[in-house]
Amino acid sequence: MTDLDPHIGALLDARTPQQAVRRDWNAVLLRAGMPSQARGRRRRRPSPGWLLLAAALVIPAGLAVARAGQGIVHYLSGPATPGERALVRPLNPTFASASGIRGDVARARRLVSITLGGHRYVFVMVPLTRHASGGCFYEIVDRHTAEEKDCGFDPQNRHPRRSPPRVVGAGTALGAEPFEIEQRRIWVMLGDMPDGVRSVVVHFQDGSTVTAPTNGRFFSYVVRGGHATAGHRPTALVGLTAAGKLQAVQRVDPQAFDRAAIRRFDDRIMRETTILYLARNASYGVPAHARIARFAQVATTPEKIARVFGGRPGSYPAHPVVVVLRGPFDVNVQRLGCKATRQVCPVPIGRWAYLAYVLDLTWGGGGPVPPGTMTWLEKAPAGTRFPDLRRLGKVIYTRFH
């Protein structure tokens, strides 16, 4: 039942002529040039009551359109179709650490279908060939492309009653893991219910709960819309017995459904990977007998670099990172192994107390290293006092592996 806004009736009355009018429909039809046999099929003028009913029908349709950006979700039941099994079979792995255990495609189950951005995504769960903790999640796109999303096996067959929020997949309380779709604010959570669990309830930050649909021993739930916003995201999955008793709790990290937080985490990982890559390349210029075990890095500002190392702040990147390889070490032969960082390669011949570089991490990490990404800050001769890097900011020491 839709409760119409009381102003709609007044609006329709205002748009409907209320003055007395001549209702000579035959004269209207004659002026329109309609044949006589068509006159009997004329439609009655809709009354305001019918207009109100039409408005009531249009309002829910409008709401459905507004939700279209969140995808159309259908929770599925029963086994996977022959076509779905055929698509995932070539991807089905075996577990080298456990002889005889692999995904049992014959018992695959289809869990949920999501239509989004003109494509249909069907998620299929493949259990293991014998009872064990884990299984394989697959994503099938438009009925012809399959991709393995995650495949895990816990040789200890662990199903703890509680598991921490940042641990997902096999070996957790409910074996659940969220998967983002098309880099949009929509995730599908898939999991495996251990023995004794008959239902799974999703808990949210705002205190609300939803029972996740199940198919066999597997469950799924699509996080979208309001449940993907701050203060309303998932916090836990609670497994209940047939009698409704608590059997397992898998805590969920709400930030796993925060696209901005995920982006920040990805950027941080990329940043650290890039720093390690550049520092290692720079260290190739140092002879093997004086191999550098670790380096120091400091995220800082141009002004702080100028105060510690000299120079003009404007000559440094806007958001620099200083990397220092600490000696002393001798460079008697110039090595050319640091081809990725040509601007600081090779290391000059001499005896050095330390080598300092400044990094401009606006480089995204793909393709060749652009000029200016890593430049010399200081080549300190032996005997030079090591600078107090704490004046630049928080110092992080990273070991080469």
C-alpha positions in Angstrom: 0.0 0.0 0.0 1.5 3.4 -1.0 0.6 6.4 1.1 0.2 9.2 -1.4 1.2 12.7 -0.4 -2.1 14.6 0.4 -0.9 17.4 -1.8 -1.1 15.2 -4.9 -4.9 15.4 -4.9 -4.8 19.2 -4.7 -2.3 19.3 -7.5 -4.4 17.2 -9.8 -7.5 19.3 -9.0 -5.5 22.4 -9.9 -4.5 20.9 -13.2 -8.1 19.7 -14.0 -10.5 22.3 -15.3 -13.3 22.8 -12.8 -15.5 25.2 -14.7 -18.6 23.9 -16.5 -17.8 22.6 -20.0 -20.0 21.3 -22.8 -19.6 17.5 -22.9 -20.7 17.1 -26.5 -18.3 14.4 -27.5 -20.1 13.7 -30.8 -19.4 17.3 -31.9 -15.7 16.9 -30.9 -15.4 13.7 -33.0 -17.1 15.3 -36.0 -14.7 18.2 -35.9 -11.8 15.8 -35.7 -13.0 14.1 -38.9 -13.3 10.7 -37.3 -15.6 8.1 -39.0 -18.9 7.3 -37.3 -17.9 3.7 -36.5 -15.0 4.9 -34.4 -17.2 7.1 -32.3 -18.6 4.2 -30.3 -15.0 3.3 -29.2 -14.2 6.6 -27.7 -12.7 6.5 -24.2 -14.3 8.2 -21.3 -12.5 11.1 -19.9 -10.5 9.8 -16.9 -11.7 11.0 -13.5 -9.5 12.5 -10.9 -9.8 9.2 -8.9 -8.3 7.3 -11.8 -5.5 9.9 -12.1 -4.7 9.4 -8.4 -4.5 5.6 -8.9 -2.2 6.1 -11.9 0.0 8.4 -9.8 0.1 5.7 -7.1 1.3 3.2 -9.6 4.0 5.5 -11.1 5.6 6.4 -7.7 6.9 2.8 -6.9 8.2 2.5 -10.5 10.2 5.7 -10.0 11.7 4.3 -6.9 12.8 1.1 -8.8 14.5 3.3 -11.4 16.3 5.2 -8.6 17.8 1.9 -7.3 19.0 0.7 -10.7 22.5 2.1 -10.1 22.7 -0.4 -7.2 22.2 -3.4 -9.5 19.4 -5.9 -9.8 19.9 -8.8 -7.4 18.5 -12.3 -7.5 19.4 -14.9 -4.9 19.6 -18.3 -6.5 18.9 -21.8 -5.4 19.8 -25.3 -6.5 22.9 -26.7 -8.3 24.9 -24.8 -10.9 23.7 -25.3 -14.5 25.6 -27.6 -16.9 26.8 -24.4 -18.7 28.1 -22.9 -15.5 29.9 -26.1 -14.5 31.5 -26.3 -17.9 32.8 -22.8 -17.5 34.4 -23.3 -14.1 35.7 -26.8 -14.7 38.9 -25.7 -16.5 39.7 -23.3 -13.6 39.2 -25.9 -10.9 42.5 -26.4 -9.0 43.9 -29.1 -6.9 45.6 -28.5 -3.6 49.3 -29.7 -3.7 49.4 -29.8 0.2 46.5 -32.2 0.4 46.4 -35.2 -1.9 42.9 -36.0 -3.3 41.3 -32.7 -2.3 40.1 -30.5 -5.1 36.9 -28.6 -6.0 34.0 -30.9 -6.7 32.4 -29.2 -9.7 29.6 -31.8 -9.8 28.3 -30.4 -6.5 28.7 -26.7 -7.5 25.9 -24.3 -6.3 24.8 -21.0 -7.8 24.3 -18.4 -5.0 23.5 -15.0 -6.4 23.0 -13.1 -9.7 23.7 -9.4 -10.0 22.9 -7.3 -13.1 24.9 -4.2 -13.2 26.2 -1.8 -15.9 24.7 -3.9 -18.7 26.3 -7.1 -17.5 25.1 -10.1 -15.5 27.3 -11.6 -12.8 26.6 -15.0 -11.4 28.5 -16.3 -8.4 29.1 -20.0 -8.0 30.5 -21.9 -5.0 32.3 -25.2 -5.6 32.7 -27.3 -2.5 35.7 -29.6 -1.9 35.8 -33.3 -2.9 35.6 -34.3 0.8 34.5 -32.5 3.8 37.1 -29.8 4.6 37.1 -26.2 5.5 37.2 -24.1 2.3 36.1 -24.2 -1.3 36.2 -22.1 -4.5 34.2 -19.0 -5.5 33.8 -18.3 -9.2 32.3 -15.3 -11.0 30.6 -15.9 -14.3 30.0 -12.9 -16.5 27.2 -12.8 -19.2 27.1 -16.7 -19.2 30.4 -17.0 -21.2 33.3 -15.8 -19.1 34.4 -17.3 -15.8 37.0 -16.0 -13.3 38.2 -17.6 -10.0 37.6 -15.0 -7.3 39.2 -17.1 -4.4 40.0 -20.7 -3.7 41.1 -21.8 -0.3 41.7 -24.8 1.8 42.5 -25.1 5.5 44.3 -28.4 6.0 43.5 -28.2 9.7 39.8 -28.0 8.9 39.4 -25.1 11.3 36.0 -23.5 12.0 36.6 -21.3 15.1 33.6 -20.1 16.9 34.9 -16.5 16.5 37.3 -15.0 14.0 38.8 -11.5 13.8 37.5 -8.8 11.4 40.5 -8.6 9.0 40.8 -12.3 8.3 38.6 -13.8 5.5 38.1 -17.0 3.6 39.0 -20.6 4.6 39.8 -21.2 8.3 37.5 -18.4 9.6 34.2 -19.0 11.5 32.0 -18.9 8.4 34.6 -18.9 5.6 33.2 -15.6 4.3 34.8 -13.1 2.0 33.5 -9.9 0.3 34.1 -9.3 -3.4 33.7 -5.8 -5.0 31.9 -5.6 -8.3 33.0 -3.4 -11.2 34.7 -1.0 -8.7 31.4 0.3 -7.6 29.8 0.6 -4.2 28.4 -3.0 -4.3 29.9 -6.1 -2.8 28.8 -9.7 -2.6 29.7 -11.7 0.5 30.0 -15.4 0.0 30.6 -18.0 2.7 30.5 -21.7 3.8 28.4 -22.8 6.8 30.2 -25.3 9.2 28.4 -28.3 10.7 25.6 -27.2 13.0 25.0 -23.8 11.4 21.6 -23.6 9.6 21.3 -19.8 9.0 23.5 -16.7 8.9 22.5 -13.3 10.1 24.3 -10.1 8.9 24.7 -7.4 11.6 25.3 -3.7 10.7 26.7 -0.7 12.4 23.3 0.9 12.9 22.1 -2.2 14.9 19.9 -3.6 12.1 20.2 -7.2 11.0 19.3 -9.2 7.8 19.2 -13.0 7.3 21.4 -14.0 4.4 19.9 -16.3 1.8 21.4 -19.8 1.8 21.8 -22.6 -0.8 22.8 -25.9 0.7 25.7 -25.3 3.1 26.6 -21.9 1.4 25.3 -18.4 1.9 25.5 -15.1 0.2 24.5 -11.5 0.8 24.9 -8.4 -1.4 26.0 -5.2 0.4 24.8 -2.1 -1.5 22.8 1.2 -1.1 22.5 2.4 2.4 24.4 -0.6 3.8 27.5 0.6 1.9 27.5 4.0 3.7 29.2 5.2 6.9 27.4 4.1 10.0 25.4 1.4 8.3 28.0 -1.1 7.0 28.3 -4.8 8.1 30.1 -5.6 11.3 29.6 -9.3 11.8 28.2 -12.5 10.4 26.5 -14.7 13.0 25.8 -18.4 12.4 22.8 -19.9 14.2 21.8 -23.5 14.8 18.4 -24.8 13.8 17.2 -23.9 17.3 18.4 -20.3 16.9 21.4 -20.7 19.2 24.7 -18.9 18.4 27.2 -21.2 16.9 29.8 -19.1 15.0 30.7 -15.4 14.7 32.8 -14.0 11.9 33.6 -10.3 12.6 33.6 -8.1 9.5 35.7 -4.9 9.0 33.3 -2.1 8.0 36.1 -0.5 6.0 36.1 -3.4 3.6 32.9 -1.7 2.2 34.4 1.8 2.2 35.6 2.5 -1.4 37.5 5.6 -0.2 39.3 3.6 2.5 40.1 0.8 0.0 41.5 3.4 -2.4 43.7 4.9 0.4 44.9 1.4 1.3 45.7 0.6 -2.3 47.5 3.9 -2.8 49.6 3.2 0.4 50.5 -0.3 -0.8 51.5 1.0 -4.2 53.5 3.8 -2.6 55.5 1.4 -0.4 56.0 -1.0 -3.3 57.3 1.9 -5.5 59.7 3.2 -2.8 61.1 -0.3 -2.2 61.5 -0.8 -6.0 63.3 2.5 -6.5 65.6 2.1 -3.4 66.6 -1.4 -4.4 67.4 -0.3 -8.0 69.6 2.5 -6.6 71.4 0.0 -4.3 72.5 -2.0 -7.3 75.1 0.6 -8.0 76.9 -0.4 -4.8 79.3 -3.4 -5.1 78.1 -6.7 -3.7 80.7 -6.9 -1.0 79.2 -3.7 0.5 75.6 -4.8 0.0 73.1 -2.6 1.8 70.8 -4.5 4.1 68.3 -1.8 4.8 67.4 1.8 3.9 65.7 4.7 5.7 62.7 6.5 4.2 60.9 9.7 5.3 57.8 11.3 3.9 58.4 15.0 4.3 58.0 18.5 2.8 60.2 20.6 0.5 60.8 23.1 3.3 62.1 20.5 5.7 64.4 19.1 3.0 65.8 22.6 2.4 66.5 23.0 6.1 68.3 19.7 6.5 70.1 19.3 3.1 70.1 22.8 1.7 68.7 24.1 -1.6 65.5 25.9 -2.5 62.2 24.4 -1.4 60.9 25.1 -4.9 63.4 22.7 -6.4 61.9 19.7 -4.6 58.7 17.8 -5.4 55.5 19.0 -3.7 55.1 15.7 -1.7 58.6 14.2 -1.5 60.0 11.1 0.1 63.7 11.0 1.1 65.5 7.7 0.9 68.9 7.2 2.4 71.3 4.3 1.9 73.7 4.4 4.8 77.4 3.5 4.5 80.3 3.7 4.7 81.0 1.8 1.5 83.6 2.0 -1.2 82.6 2.2 -4.9 85.7 1.2 -7.0 83.8 0.0 -10.1 80.7 1.6 -11.5 77.9 -0.9 -11.8 75.2 -0.5 -14.3 72.6 -2.8 -12.8 70.3 0.1 -11.8 68.9 0.7 -15.3 65.4 1.5 -14.0 66.7 4.6 -12.2 69.2 6.0 -14.7 69.3 9.5 -13.2 71.0 8.1 -10.1 72.9 5.3 -11.8 75.7 4.4 -11.6 76.9 5.4 -8.2 80.1 7.5 -8.6 83.5 6.0 -7.7 84.6 6.9 -4.2 84.1 6.2 -0.5 80.8 7.3 0.7 79.2 7.8 4.2 75.7 7.7 2.8 73.7 8.3 -0.4 70.5 10.3 -0.2 67.8 10.6 -2.8 64.5 12.4 -3.2 61.5 10.6 -4.7 58.6 12.2 -6.5 55.8 9.5 -6.2 53.4 11.1 -8.7 54.5 8.2 -10.9 51.8 5.5 -10.9 54.2 2.6 -11.1 53.4 1.4 -14.6 55.9 1.4 -17.4 59.4 2.9 -17.4 60.3 5.2 -14.5 59.8 8.8 -15.7 62.7 11.3 -15.4 62.6 13.1 -12.1 61.0 10.3 -10.2 64.3 9.6 -8.3 67.0 12.2 -8.1 70.2 12.8 -6.1 69.8 14.7 -2.9 73.3 14.2 -1.5 76.4 12.0 -2.1 78.1 12.3 1.2 81.9 11.5 1.3 83.3 9.2 4.0 83.5 11.0 7.3 80.4 13.2 6.7 78.2 13.2 9.8 75.0 11.3 9.2 72.0 13.7 9.2 69.3 13.6 11.8 66.5 12.3 9.6 63.9 12.9 12.4 64.0 16.6 11.5 62.3 15.5 8.2 59.5 13.5 9.8 58.8 10.0 10.9 61.7 7.7 9.8 60.9 4.2 8.6 63.6 1.6 8.2 63.0 -1.1 5.6 65.1 -4.2 5.0 65.8 -5.6 1.6 64.8 -9.2 1.2 
